[in-house]
Amino acid sequence: MGFSRLFGRRPARIQGIAAALVAAAGVLMAAAPPASAQRNTGGYTRDGSQYGRTQRVYEAGKFDYYVMSLSWSPSYCASARDTRDPQCNGTGGRPFSFVLHGVWPQFEKGWPQDCQSPDKGFVPRPVANRMLDIMPSDKLVFHEYRKHGTCSGLGVDGYFDMARSLYNKVKVPPRFAAITDPRTFVSTPELMAEFLAANPGMKADGIAVQCGGSGPRLQEVRICFDKGGNFRSCGRNENQSRMCSSQQVYMPPVRAGGRNDAPAIGQKI
């Protein structure tokens, strides 16, 4: 498919950015992650032989950069199994479009997780409640801090304050704020180009798109930041060819009660 046919009459600036993204596509090369301690998560059988595997033990605060994951809520709700999920059943107060999946400490290759912390990964209920406007699931809030937030070294309040700050820093392109057309497809270079155009300073190699399922559906947009909260290039983890090799992705519409209204995975659209 030719470039002009793929992008139609998009503004020249966005076409230029998209063209640069296509030309620059390739595998990101980066150094291996730093060495970490290890612990054995296995045990011993009755005859004394050992089983199990060795698991890394990561130190909080020891990482290279952050990646923020913005999840396309309608895609999640189209396949969600939990009918009680307020993000999808209409009880969350509003229809959701892009929501904060999480902010993850990363190495240039690989990432730490489940770090030891004085709070043992516990999130107080008031902290979880104040995040529900952008992370519309308390289970998600609890999981994200336990697995990823503990590795930030910021503590529970510091981690979620930082996550909200990064979320507020990114401007979602207007046409993706409230999609209602059930036939919306967008090319991955165009999607990234529009985010770049809306966010001066964002790096062309500092954004990636995750897709999957039928369509395939847009799942996430990931954006990389340094430890100071500035836009930066992503590491090898956000390899675009691995995350989504499709030239176009389907974006289910934003609707109240997303689980019931959005087409199910596998359903023709």
Contacts in CASP RR format, 6 or more apart in sequence:
PFRMAT RR
TARGET T0000
AUTHOR 0000-0000-0000
METHOD contacts of the structure
MODEL  1
MGFSRLFGRRPARIQGIAAALVAAAGVLMAAAPPASAQRNTGGYTRDGSQ
YGRTQRVYEAGKFDYYVMSLSWSPSYCASARDTRDPQCNGTGGRPFSFVL
HGVWPQFEKGWPQDCQSPDKGFVPRPVANRMLDIMPSDKLVFHEYRKHGT
CSGLGVDGYFDMARSLYNKVKVPPRFAAITDPRTFVSTPELMAEFLAANP
GMKADGIAVQCGGSGPRLQEVRICFDKGGNFRSCGRNENQSRMCSSQQVY
MPPVRAGGRNDAPAIGQKI
1 247 0 8 1.000
3 15 0 8 1.000
3 18 0 8 1.000
3 19 0 8 1.000
3 22 0 8 1.000
6 187 0 8 1.000
6 190 0 8 1.000
6 247 0 8 1.000
7 14 0 8 1.000
7 15 0 8 1.000
7 18 0 8 1.000
7 187 0 8 1.000
7 190 0 8 1.000
10 18 0 8 1.000
10 190 0 8 1.000
10 193 0 8 1.000
11 197 0 8 1.000
13 197 0 8 1.000
14 190 0 8 1.000
14 193 0 8 1.000
14 194 0 8 1.000
14 197 0 8 1.000
15 193 0 8 1.000
16 193 0 8 1.000
17 192 0 8 1.000
17 193 0 8 1.000
17 196 0 8 1.000
17 197 0 8 1.000
17 204 0 8 1.000
18 187 0 8 1.000
18 189 0 8 1.000
18 190 0 8 1.000
18 192 0 8 1.000
18 193 0 8 1.000
19 189 0 8 1.000
20 204 0 8 1.000
21 189 0 8 1.000
21 192 0 8 1.000
21 193 0 8 1.000
21 204 0 8 1.000
22 189 0 8 1.000
24 204 0 8 1.000
24 205 0 8 1.000
25 240 0 8 1.000
25 241 0 8 1.000
26 239 0 8 1.000
26 240 0 8 1.000
26 241 0 8 1.000
27 236 0 8 1.000
27 239 0 8 1.000
27 241 0 8 1.000
28 205 0 8 1.000
28 233 0 8 1.000
28 234 0 8 1.000
28 235 0 8 1.000
28 236 0 8 1.000
28 238 0 8 1.000
28 239 0 8 1.000
29 236 0 8 1.000
30 108 0 8 1.000
30 109 0 8 1.000
30 235 0 8 1.000
30 236 0 8 1.000
31 108 0 8 1.000
31 109 0 8 1.000
32 108 0 8 1.000
32 109 0 8 1.000
33 107 0 8 1.000
33 108 0 8 1.000
33 109 0 8 1.000
33 110 0 8 1.000
33 111 0 8 1.000
34 62 0 8 1.000
34 107 0 8 1.000
36 56 0 8 1.000
36 57 0 8 1.000
36 58 0 8 1.000
36 59 0 8 1.000
36 62 0 8 1.000
36 112 0 8 1.000
37 56 0 8 1.000
37 57 0 8 1.000
37 59 0 8 1.000
38 54 0 8 1.000
38 55 0 8 1.000
38 56 0 8 1.000
38 57 0 8 1.000
39 54 0 8 1.000
39 55 0 8 1.000
39 56 0 8 1.000
39 57 0 8 1.000
40 52 0 8 1.000
40 53 0 8 1.000
40 54 0 8 1.000
40 55 0 8 1.000
41 52 0 8 1.000
41 53 0 8 1.000
41 54 0 8 1.000
41 55 0 8 1.000
42 50 0 8 1.000
42 51 0 8 1.000
42 52 0 8 1.000
42 53 0 8 1.000
43 50 0 8 1.000
43 51 0 8 1.000
43 52 0 8 1.000
44 50 0 8 1.000
44 51 0 8 1.000
45 51 0 8 1.000
56 112 0 8 1.000
57 116 0 8 1.000
58 112 0 8 1.000
58 113 0 8 1.000
58 114 0 8 1.000
58 115 0 8 1.000
58 151 0 8 1.000
59 112 0 8 1.000
59 115 0 8 1.000
59 116 0 8 1.000
60 115 0 8 1.000
60 116 0 8 1.000
60 117 0 8 1.000
60 150 0 8 1.000
60 151 0 8 1.000
60 152 0 8 1.000
60 153 0 8 1.000
61 105 0 8 1.000
61 115 0 8 1.000
61 151 0 8 1.000
61 152 0 8 1.000
61 153 0 8 1.000
62 112 0 8 1.000
63 105 0 8 1.000
63 106 0 8 1.000
63 107 0 8 1.000
63 111 0 8 1.000
63 112 0 8 1.000
63 151 0 8 1.000
64 106 0 8 1.000
64 107 0 8 1.000
64 108 0 8 1.000
64 235 0 8 1.000
65 105 0 8 1.000
65 106 0 8 1.000
65 108 0 8 1.000
65 224 0 8 1.000
65 225 0 8 1.000
65 226 0 8 1.000
65 227 0 8 1.000
65 232 0 8 1.000
65 234 0 8 1.000
65 235 0 8 1.000
66 103 0 8 1.000
66 104 0 8 1.000
66 105 0 8 1.000
66 106 0 8 1.000
66 166 0 8 1.000
66 224 0 8 1.000
66 225 0 8 1.000
66 226 0 8 1.000
66 227 0 8 1.000
66 229 0 8 1.000
67 103 0 8 1.000
67 104 0 8 1.000
67 106 0 8 1.000
67 222 0 8 1.000
67 223 0 8 1.000
67 224 0 8 1.000
67 225 0 8 1.000
67 234 0 8 1.000
67 237 0 8 1.000
67 238 0 8 1.000
68 100 0 8 1.000
68 102 0 8 1.000
68 103 0 8 1.000
68 104 0 8 1.000
68 163 0 8 1.000
68 166 0 8 1.000
68 167 0 8 1.000
68 170 0 8 1.000
68 222 0 8 1.000
68 223 0 8 1.000
68 224 0 8 1.000
68 225 0 8 1.000
69 100 0 8 1.000
69 101 0 8 1.000
69 102 0 8 1.000
69 103 0 8 1.000
69 104 0 8 1.000
69 210 0 8 1.000
69 220 0 8 1.000
69 221 0 8 1.000
69 222 0 8 1.000
70 98 0 8 1.000
70 99 0 8 1.000
70 100 0 8 1.000
70 101 0 8 1.000
70 167 0 8 1.000
70 170 0 8 1.000
70 172 0 8 1.000
70 220 0 8 1.000
70 221 0 8 1.000
70 222 0 8 1.000
70 223 0 8 1.000
71 98 0 8 1.000
71 99 0 8 1.000
71 100 0 8 1.000
71 101 0 8 1.000
71 219 0 8 1.000
71 220 0 8 1.000
72 97 0 8 1.000
72 98 0 8 1.000
72 217 0 8 1.000
72 218 0 8 1.000
72 219 0 8 1.000
72 220 0 8 1.000
72 221 0 8 1.000
72 251 0 8 1.000
72 252 0 8 1.000
73 87 0 8 1.000
73 88 0 8 1.000
73 96 0 8 1.000
73 97 0 8 1.000
73 98 0 8 1.000
73 99 0 8 1.000
73 136 0 8 1.000
73 254 0 8 1.000
74 96 0 8 1.000
74 97 0 8 1.000
74 179 0 8 1.000
74 251 0 8 1.000
74 252 0 8 1.000
74 253 0 8 1.000
74 254 0 8 1.000
74 255 0 8 1.000
74 258 0 8 1.000
74 262 0 8 1.000
75 217 0 8 1.000
75 218 0 8 1.000
75 219 0 8 1.000
75 251 0 8 1.000
75 252 0 8 1.000
76 87 0 8 1.000
76 88 0 8 1.000
76 219 0 8 1.000
77 85 0 8 1.000
77 87 0 8 1.000
77 88 0 8 1.000
77 252 0 8 1.000
77 257 0 8 1.000
77 258 0 8 1.000
77 259 0 8 1.000
77 262 0 8 1.000
78 217 0 8 1.000
78 252 0 8 1.000
78 258 0 8 1.000
78 259 0 8 1.000
78 262 0 8 1.000
78 263 0 8 1.000
78 264 0 8 1.000
78 265 0 8 1.000
79 264 0 8 1.000
79 265 0 8 1.000
80 87 0 8 1.000
80 88 0 8 1.000
80 259 0 8 1.000
82 88 0 8 1.000
83 89 0 8 1.000
83 259 0 8 1.000
85 137 0 8 1.000
85 259 0 8 1.000
86 92 0 8 1.000
86 93 0 8 1.000
86 136 0 8 1.000
86 137 0 8 1.000
87 96 0 8 1.000
87 99 0 8 1.000
87 136 0 8 1.000
87 137 0 8 1.000
88 257 0 8 1.000
88 258 0 8 1.000
88 259 0 8 1.000
89 257 0 8 1.000
89 258 0 8 1.000
89 259 0 8 1.000
89 260 0 8 1.000
90 256 0 8 1.000
90 257 0 8 1.000
90 258 0 8 1.000
92 136 0 8 1.000
94 256 0 8 1.000
95 178 0 8 1.000
95 254 0 8 1.000
95 255 0 8 1.000
95 256 0 8 1.000
95 257 0 8 1.000
95 258 0 8 1.000
96 136 0 8 1.000
96 254 0 8 1.000
97 172 0 8 1.000
97 176 0 8 1.000
97 177 0 8 1.000
97 178 0 8 1.000
97 179 0 8 1.000
97 254 0 8 1.000
98 172 0 8 1.000
98 176 0 8 1.000
98 221 0 8 1.000
99 134 0 8 1.000
99 135 0 8 1.000
99 136 0 8 1.000
100 131 0 8 1.000
100 134 0 8 1.000
100 135 0 8 1.000
100 163 0 8 1.000
100 167 0 8 1.000
101 135 0 8 1.000
101 140 0 8 1.000
101 144 0 8 1.000
101 220 0 8 1.000
102 135 0 8 1.000
102 140 0 8 1.000
102 144 0 8 1.000
102 148 0 8 1.000
102 163 0 8 1.000
103 144 0 8 1.000
103 148 0 8 1.000
103 149 0 8 1.000
103 152 0 8 1.000
103 159 0 8 1.000
103 162 0 8 1.000
103 163 0 8 1.000
103 166 0 8 1.000
104 111 0 8 1.000
104 148 0 8 1.000
105 111 0 8 1.000
105 112 0 8 1.000
105 148 0 8 1.000
105 149 0 8 1.000
105 151 0 8 1.000
105 152 0 8 1.000
106 224 0 8 1.000
106 235 0 8 1.000
106 237 0 8 1.000
107 237 0 8 1.000
108 235 0 8 1.000
108 236 0 8 1.000
109 235 0 8 1.000
109 236 0 8 1.000
109 237 0 8 1.000
110 236 0 8 1.000
110 237 0 8 1.000
111 237 0 8 1.000
112 151 0 8 1.000
113 147 0 8 1.000
113 148 0 8 1.000
113 151 0 8 1.000
114 146 0 8 1.000
114 147 0 8 1.000
114 150 0 8 1.000
114 151 0 8 1.000
115 149 0 8 1.000
115 150 0 8 1.000
115 151 0 8 1.000
115 153 0 8 1.000
116 150 0 8 1.000
117 150 0 8 1.000
117 153 0 8 1.000
117 155 0 8 1.000
119 150 0 8 1.000
119 155 0 8 1.000
119 156 0 8 1.000
121 145 0 8 1.000
121 146 0 8 1.000
121 149 0 8 1.000
121 150 0 8 1.000
121 156 0 8 1.000
122 156 0 8 1.000
123 141 0 8 1.000
123 142 0 8 1.000
123 145 0 8 1.000
123 146 0 8 1.000
123 156 0 8 1.000
124 156 0 8 1.000
127 141 0 8 1.000
127 156 0 8 1.000
127 157 0 8 1.000
127 160 0 8 1.000
128 138 0 8 1.000
128 141 0 8 1.000
128 142 0 8 1.000
129 138 0 8 1.000
130 160 0 8 1.000
131 141 0 8 1.000
131 160 0 8 1.000
131 163 0 8 1.000
131 164 0 8 1.000
132 138 0 8 1.000
132 141 0 8 1.000
134 164 0 8 1.000
134 167 0 8 1.000
135 141 0 8 1.000
135 144 0 8 1.000
141 160 0 8 1.000
145 156 0 8 1.000
145 159 0 8 1.000
145 160 0 8 1.000
149 155 0 8 1.000
149 156 0 8 1.000
149 159 0 8 1.000
152 158 0 8 1.000
152 159 0 8 1.000
152 162 0 8 1.000
153 159 0 8 1.000
154 161 0 8 1.000
154 162 0 8 1.000
162 229 0 8 1.000
165 229 0 8 1.000
166 223 0 8 1.000
166 225 0 8 1.000
166 229 0 8 1.000
169 229 0 8 1.000
170 195 0 8 1.000
170 199 0 8 1.000
170 202 0 8 1.000
170 223 0 8 1.000
171 198 0 8 1.000
171 199 0 8 1.000
172 195 0 8 1.000
172 198 0 8 1.000
173 194 0 8 1.000
173 195 0 8 1.000
173 197 0 8 1.000
173 198 0 8 1.000
174 198 0 8 1.000
175 194 0 8 1.000
176 191 0 8 1.000
176 194 0 8 1.000
176 251 0 8 1.000
178 254 0 8 1.000
179 251 0 8 1.000
179 253 0 8 1.000
179 254 0 8 1.000
180 253 0 8 1.000
180 254 0 8 1.000
180 255 0 8 1.000
181 253 0 8 1.000
182 252 0 8 1.000
182 253 0 8 1.000
182 263 0 8 1.000
182 269 0 8 1.000
183 269 0 8 1.000
184 250 0 8 1.000
184 251 0 8 1.000
184 253 0 8 1.000
185 215 0 8 1.000
185 248 0 8 1.000
185 249 0 8 1.000
185 250 0 8 1.000
185 251 0 8 1.000
186 218 0 8 1.000
186 248 0 8 1.000
186 249 0 8 1.000
186 251 0 8 1.000
187 247 0 8 1.000
187 248 0 8 1.000
187 249 0 8 1.000
188 209 0 8 1.000
188 211 0 8 1.000
188 240 0 8 1.000
188 244 0 8 1.000
188 246 0 8 1.000
188 247 0 8 1.000
188 248 0 8 1.000
188 249 0 8 1.000
189 247 0 8 1.000
191 209 0 8 1.000
191 218 0 8 1.000
191 221 0 8 1.000
191 249 0 8 1.000
192 204 0 8 1.000
192 207 0 8 1.000
192 208 0 8 1.000
192 209 0 8 1.000
192 221 0 8 1.000
195 202 0 8 1.000
195 207 0 8 1.000
195 221 0 8 1.000
195 223 0 8 1.000
196 202 0 8 1.000
196 204 0 8 1.000
196 207 0 8 1.000
199 231 0 8 1.000
201 231 0 8 1.000
202 223 0 8 1.000
202 231 0 8 1.000
203 224 0 8 1.000
203 231 0 8 1.000
203 232 0 8 1.000
203 233 0 8 1.000
203 234 0 8 1.000
205 233 0 8 1.000
205 234 0 8 1.000
206 223 0 8 1.000
206 224 0 8 1.000
206 231 0 8 1.000
206 232 0 8 1.000
206 233 0 8 1.000
206 234 0 8 1.000
206 238 0 8 1.000
207 221 0 8 1.000
207 222 0 8 1.000
207 223 0 8 1.000
207 224 0 8 1.000
207 234 0 8 1.000
208 221 0 8 1.000
208 222 0 8 1.000
208 234 0 8 1.000
208 238 0 8 1.000
208 239 0 8 1.000
208 240 0 8 1.000
208 243 0 8 1.000
208 244 0 8 1.000
209 218 0 8 1.000
209 220 0 8 1.000
209 221 0 8 1.000
209 222 0 8 1.000
209 240 0 8 1.000
209 243 0 8 1.000
209 244 0 8 1.000
209 249 0 8 1.000
210 218 0 8 1.000
210 219 0 8 1.000
210 220 0 8 1.000
210 221 0 8 1.000
210 222 0 8 1.000
210 243 0 8 1.000
210 244 0 8 1.000
211 217 0 8 1.000
211 218 0 8 1.000
211 219 0 8 1.000
211 243 0 8 1.000
211 244 0 8 1.000
211 246 0 8 1.000
211 249 0 8 1.000
212 219 0 8 1.000
212 244 0 8 1.000
213 265 0 8 1.000
213 266 0 8 1.000
214 250 0 8 1.000
214 265 0 8 1.000
214 266 0 8 1.000
214 267 0 8 1.000
214 269 0 8 1.000
215 246 0 8 1.000
215 249 0 8 1.000
215 250 0 8 1.000
215 269 0 8 1.000
216 244 0 8 1.000
216 246 0 8 1.000
216 249 0 8 1.000
216 250 0 8 1.000
217 249 0 8 1.000
217 250 0 8 1.000
217 251 0 8 1.000
217 252 0 8 1.000
217 265 0 8 1.000
218 249 0 8 1.000
218 250 0 8 1.000
218 251 0 8 1.000
222 234 0 8 1.000
222 238 0 8 1.000
222 243 0 8 1.000
223 231 0 8 1.000
224 231 0 8 1.000
224 232 0 8 1.000
224 233 0 8 1.000
224 234 0 8 1.000
224 235 0 8 1.000
224 238 0 8 1.000
225 231 0 8 1.000
225 232 0 8 1.000
226 232 0 8 1.000
250 269 0 8 1.000
252 262 0 8 1.000
252 263 0 8 1.000
252 269 0 8 1.000
253 261 0 8 1.000
253 262 0 8 1.000
255 261 0 8 1.000
255 262 0 8 1.000
263 269 0 8 1.000
END
